[in-house]
């Protein structure tokens, strides 16, 4: 059997559904989303849900700022708050990173982002019990915070469907269909059904490389292991900002139940996994490092204990920034390699992709689409921070 659709989106996670909603919001209703499992059942559900604008690349900072606005108005726009909590977001650095911190804050302020430099005393007021004597300064975003990637994806999906987008779950794509010229003209499903399309948008995270390789597109995206540890301090944590601790290379988030989610910010020795076959718990060495770092940062926890852990995967590119744009073959568009940034920029990703597909440019303020082009790696022009932090790897 053969079907047709103007746009076929491969991947029913957060990014694919955000793209579907943005296309439909522009009046492009002939859109079909194909998800091999259930919506948001891949790495979307493993996101820690941090909302922050602190980046060293202006386009990413601007995309995140756009996302803050959408998350803040989610109930108005989608009828769903996406579980966004504007608890604030803070980056803390030692003396060795004070210069890049100030430069990044100045850059962000130049983009209109609400961020300020604060000192250790102010941070101690924002987070009682936090050890601050090894910090030089902090960047504080009062409008940052936490959300839920799964809920955001489902809100995008529900709104897209209400506008006429079709979604098929449990529908794995076997391969892309390509003409003799190399142009992609659709997909073939595992049951043999063909779906022809003007444009196939691959938003399949770490599964994208295997899908596009047979049509001659080499996407350097790997699944980097991300281990998260949940900690009960012995008493519920009060409402505090999300902390990116670049002195200890960790990040700490308060969960809605008062526990802490602790993640790793040291990406200098990454581990890679098969996204379809991995152990879904933190290893012993990670747990030990988490205990050591957290005991240093929160020395007065009354009765701390680890309650659980889990593992996700960042779909990372060589420069830890996404690929968003046309592939080097006609009919194929890439939205992959989000490298841990995907949740916070997802509203802007949807807008950017819809803009590029319908007009060839974008109206997103301070966002240069060329930053995310597929060809930047071959051109030797990776997208890197203007003001990198010592020891913090490439995720800034």
C-alpha angles and dihedrals in degrees: 000000000000127000132177137218131167092228127023116190115199107207129046097208128112097288096045092049093046088053091048092051093048092050091048091046087060091053096263098133100158091088127132124193117201118198121181093208128008125316114286091359095128126065093322089081091054096057117121088218099227116167113204140139097204104126136134093222115075096216093056093044090051092047090052091049088053087051092053089057093049094046090048090054097036095119090052094046103035105015087242127091092214085223090277114169116189095211094142134251128242134189114201123195140180125234092277090064101038095102096053090043092057091044092051092048091051091049092049093047088052087059091053095255117153102241135130140183114248133180132237093265092058091046090052088057092049093050113027113209095023115134107235105165094102095053125094098193145332137226109222125200108187092189095053124092143114137320138166116257093200092053092045091051093048091049091052089047096049092048092047092051091049087058093052105270113146119225125193119191127194086031111126119192113231097193147335117261115233132182124227088265089060095249115139113234104172147314138279117222124218091257090058096256114142123214115194120205142173089229132015113204114201111206096157102129114212090358093064099088095060091047098052100035095082091060091054100263115131110202113185098211123137132183107247116200113246116190121198125192125198117213132189108206091204091258128047113273111241120234105293135159123268106263125215100194106199091170091065097021098238138104126223128199131182112234120218090254092055097257122123127246110208123194137178123257096180106099099162093107105032124189121215128211142186102257089216097048121038140118109262099218136072116265123243096257091054092049090050092050091047092052092049095048095043093047088055095047097041104029096165100058104144100219112349123193137163111247101182146328138209142184132231133167133241111216094224132192123200091268096037092243129110131263109230118167147053118331119231090262124069119258096025126103124185129214105166145108096064091166097205096314098090103100099051094045097039096105089052092044090058091049094045094050093045090048094050094046096047104032107010093237138055139243094203106127116250094357119128110197091203089070089073100041119138093231097060094094095052088046091055091240107119118178105252136168117274088215110028123192121237110250096001098105121218104310093100 
